[in-house]
Amino acid sequence: MNTPHHVIIAGAGPVGLLLACELALAKCSVLILEKSDDPHSLLKQLPFGIRGLNAPSIEALHRRGLLEEMEVPKRLQNPFTGTRTKQAGHFAGIQFEHDNIDTSGWPQGLPYSLLSEMAELEQVLTRRALSLGVEIRRGAGITDVAQDADGVSVTASMAGQQRTARAAWLVGCDGARSVVRKQGGFEFAGTEPEFTGYSAKVDLVDAELLARGRVVTERGMYFQSQPGYLNLQDFDGGAFHQTGEPVTRDHLQAVLRRISGVNVAIGALHVATTWTDRARQATSYRNGRILLAGDAAHIHAPLGGQGLNLGIGDAMNLGWKLAATIHNEAPDGLLDSYQAERHPVGVRVLDWSRAQVAVMRPTPEGRALNAIFRDLINTRHGATYFACRVWGLI
Ligand SMILES: Cc1cc2nc3c(=O)[nH]c(=O)nc-3n(C[C@H](O)[C@H](O)[C@H](O)COP(=O)(O)OP(=O)(O)OC[C@H]3O[C@@H](n4cnc5c(N)ncnc54)[C@H](O)[C@@H]3O)c2cc1C
């Protein structure tokens, strides 16, 4: 599997695909190795696959003519171009409302936030990447990486066989459990989880017993985004997620009852996944010829939807700099400015996520903080500040 590519990208998630497009646009040859055989997953489709795009991501996708290829954001309610909903977003489950946000003085034109679908975003990016000549090999899970002065050798397991590919550069966009990060000698520093989060599709017997909207309780939070689509946060120290055990109907029902304090019954469980608020970030985004971007470089709770936006920013920042380095057109230090510029943005997002966890903690201190944040978010200045942060405007 020897390849003449400039760059191997690990992972055909949204960040790996966008980075591949950026590199290919700048005339670099790119090979993506993707572990999964099949890009389709129920968890990438609405409503689980819903992903909020912030202002910088919207602008980046628009600049490349990709936003216009996406149908889901046009279909879903958009507060600034379509039907207005009262709720604009949330911090720690506390809603802020459009009517409270002062948008005077904000740049006009593109929307500040849009709802997208992970499945569609990946489809649009895959189509673009292929049209630009990117090679995507599916069913190729990277198991080992080794670099020397001239390039990087990547070993992947394909159809039960170990194959090796080589390129001048490797970028790990292989998600939260990145093999590239682990094999590439990166330090991943941060904080341990306080809760297990659940996303599940169920048949609820007494759905009307549950309150509407995001409900923060003395045990955690629950949210029914659509009938039968549940999001839960159980402050168990992340214990259940760490067991790796599958979510059963009985387990989910017990968690839902404990969090909601309501004797609601789950008739059937169709699909479920767990996640945590573990917040970690690579201390360096570059080790020689190996770089990291997206969830491979930083993980945190998906509260308030920031991870994809952070990864899109990484890809847009890294793409042209790596391309200029490959074509010997980069001034000294250009590639290292990727780390210098993007690492602090990651720090800020991880802290935003940690702050939400503190405000949701089912302790007397957490409840006291929650009451104060609720008051602040209900003011015009408060709602405007939280909207600016969530939508990436400050
Ligand atoms: C419930 C939930 C809601 C969210 N909501 C939002 C939101 O509203 N807004 C937002 O900005 N973010 C949100 N996020 C976060 C967002 O989904 C992630 O940050 C984003 O998907 C990261 O993209 P990525 O390409 O870096 O990683 P991933 O999407 O994880 O893609 C990584 C790819 O690498 C592949 N891979 C893994 N290991 C290997 C290997 N060894 N070899 C080769 N390939 C490999 C995987 O199969 C996968 O295709 C949410 C996350 C969750 C869980």
The ligand as an SDF file (V2000), in Angstrom:
LIG
                    3D

 53 58  0  0  0  0  0  0  0  0999 V2000
  -24.5730   14.1280   21.2650 C   0  0  0  0  0  0  0  0  0  0  0  0
  -23.5880   15.0730   20.5730 C   0  0  0  0  0  0  0  0  0  0  0  0
  -24.0370   16.3200   20.1210 C   0  0  0  0  0  0  0  0  0  0  0  0
  -23.1260   17.2140   19.5320 C   0  0  0  0  0  0  0  0  0  0  0  0
  -23.5740   18.4410   19.0940 N   0  0  0  0  0  0  0  0  0  0  0  0
  -22.7100   19.3100   18.5340 C   0  0  0  0  0  0  0  0  0  0  0  0
  -23.1530   20.5810   18.0070 C   0  0  0  0  0  0  0  0  0  0  0  0
  -24.3360   20.9320   18.0510 O   0  0  0  0  0  0  0  0  0  0  0  0
  -22.2190   21.4320   17.4740 N   0  0  0  0  0  0  0  0  0  0  0  0
  -20.8970   21.0990   17.4330 C   0  0  0  0  0  0  0  0  0  0  0  0
  -20.0860   21.9290   16.9800 O   0  0  0  0  0  0  0  0  0  0  0  0
  -20.4500   19.8820   17.8680 N   0  0  0  0  0  0  0  0  0  0  0  0
  -21.3160   18.9880   18.4110 C   0  0  0  0  0  0  0  0  0  0  0  0
  -20.8770   17.7590   18.8250 N   0  0  0  0  0  0  0  0  0  0  0  0
  -19.4470   17.4080   18.6510 C   0  0  0  0  0  0  0  0  0  0  0  0
  -19.1280   16.9610   17.2330 C   0  0  0  0  0  0  0  0  0  0  0  0
  -19.9720   15.9160   16.8090 O   0  0  0  0  0  0  0  0  0  0  0  0
  -17.6810   16.4840   17.1600 C   0  0  0  0  0  0  0  0  0  0  0  0
  -16.8430   17.4580   17.7450 O   0  0  0  0  0  0  0  0  0  0  0  0
  -17.2750   16.2570   15.6910 C   0  0  0  0  0  0  0  0  0  0  0  0
  -17.9800   15.1600   15.1510 O   0  0  0  0  0  0  0  0  0  0  0  0
  -15.7800   15.9940   15.5820 C   0  0  0  0  0  0  0  0  0  0  0  0
  -15.4360   15.6870   14.2490 O   0  0  0  0  0  0  0  0  0  0  0  0
  -14.1170   14.8970   13.9230 P   0  0  0  0  0  0  0  0  0  0  0  0
  -14.0850   14.7370   12.4500 O   0  0  0  0  0  0  0  0  0  0  0  0
  -12.9720   15.5190   14.6280 O   0  0  0  0  0  0  0  0  0  0  0  0
  -14.2950   13.4790   14.6480 O   0  0  0  0  0  0  0  0  0  0  0  0
  -15.3760   12.3410   14.3550 P   0  0  0  0  0  0  0  0  0  0  0  0
  -16.6540   12.9130   13.8990 O   0  0  0  0  0  0  0  0  0  0  0  0
  -15.3660   11.4800   15.5660 O   0  0  0  0  0  0  0  0  0  0  0  0
  -14.7450   11.5180   13.1230 O   0  0  0  0  0  0  0  0  0  0  0  0
  -13.5910   10.7280   13.3120 C   0  0  0  0  0  0  0  0  0  0  0  0
  -13.5090    9.7010   12.1890 C   0  0  0  0  0  0  0  0  0  0  0  0
  -12.3040    8.9530   12.3610 O   0  0  0  0  0  0  0  0  0  0  0  0
  -12.5910    7.5660   12.1680 C   0  0  0  0  0  0  0  0  0  0  0  0
  -11.5760    6.7990   12.9210 N   0  0  0  0  0  0  0  0  0  0  0  0
  -11.5280    6.5520   14.2570 C   0  0  0  0  0  0  0  0  0  0  0  0
  -10.4520    5.8080   14.5550 N   0  0  0  0  0  0  0  0  0  0  0  0
   -9.8030    5.5850   13.3920 C   0  0  0  0  0  0  0  0  0  0  0  0
   -8.6000    4.8700   13.0580 C   0  0  0  0  0  0  0  0  0  0  0  0
   -7.8780    4.2320   13.9720 N   0  0  0  0  0  0  0  0  0  0  0  0
   -8.2240    4.8360   11.7540 N   0  0  0  0  0  0  0  0  0  0  0  0
   -8.9520    5.4780   10.7900 C   0  0  0  0  0  0  0  0  0  0  0  0
  -10.0910    6.1300   11.0520 N   0  0  0  0  0  0  0  0  0  0  0  0
  -10.5070    6.2100   12.3450 C   0  0  0  0  0  0  0  0  0  0  0  0
  -14.0030    7.4050   12.7060 C   0  0  0  0  0  0  0  0  0  0  0  0
  -14.6200    6.2440   12.1830 O   0  0  0  0  0  0  0  0  0  0  0  0
  -14.6570    8.6890   12.2180 C   0  0  0  0  0  0  0  0  0  0  0  0
  -15.1990    8.5590   10.9300 O   0  0  0  0  0  0  0  0  0  0  0  0
  -21.7610   16.8390   19.4030 C   0  0  0  0  0  0  0  0  0  0  0  0
  -21.3240   15.5820   19.8420 C   0  0  0  0  0  0  0  0  0  0  0  0
  -22.2260   14.7000   20.4300 C   0  0  0  0  0  0  0  0  0  0  0  0
  -21.7320   13.3620   20.9250 C   0  0  0  0  0  0  0  0  0  0  0  0
  1  2  1  0
  2  3  1  0
  2 52  2  0
  3  4  2  0
  4  5  1  0
  4 50  1  0
  5  6  2  0
  6  7  1  0
  6 13  1  0
  7  8  2  0
  7  9  1  0
  9 10  1  0
 10 11  2  0
 10 12  1  0
 12 13  2  0
 13 14  1  0
 14 15  1  0
 14 50  1  0
 15 16  1  0
 16 17  1  0
 16 18  1  0
 18 19  1  0
 18 20  1  0
 20 21  1  0
 20 22  1  0
 22 23  1  0
 23 24  1  0
 24 25  2  0
 24 26  1  0
 24 27  1  0
 27 28  1  0
 28 29  2  0
 28 30  1  0
 28 31  1  0
 31 32  1  0
 32 33  1  0
 33 34  1  0
 33 48  1  0
 34 35  1  0
 35 36  1  0
 35 46  1  0
 36 37  1  0
 36 45  1  0
 37 38  2  0
 38 39  1  0
 39 40  1  0
 39 45  2  0
 40 41  1  0
 40 42  2  0
 42 43  1  0
 43 44  2  0
 44 45  1  0
 46 47  1  0
 46 48  1  0
 48 49  1  0
 50 51  2  0
 51 52  1  0
 52 53  1  0
M  END
$$$$
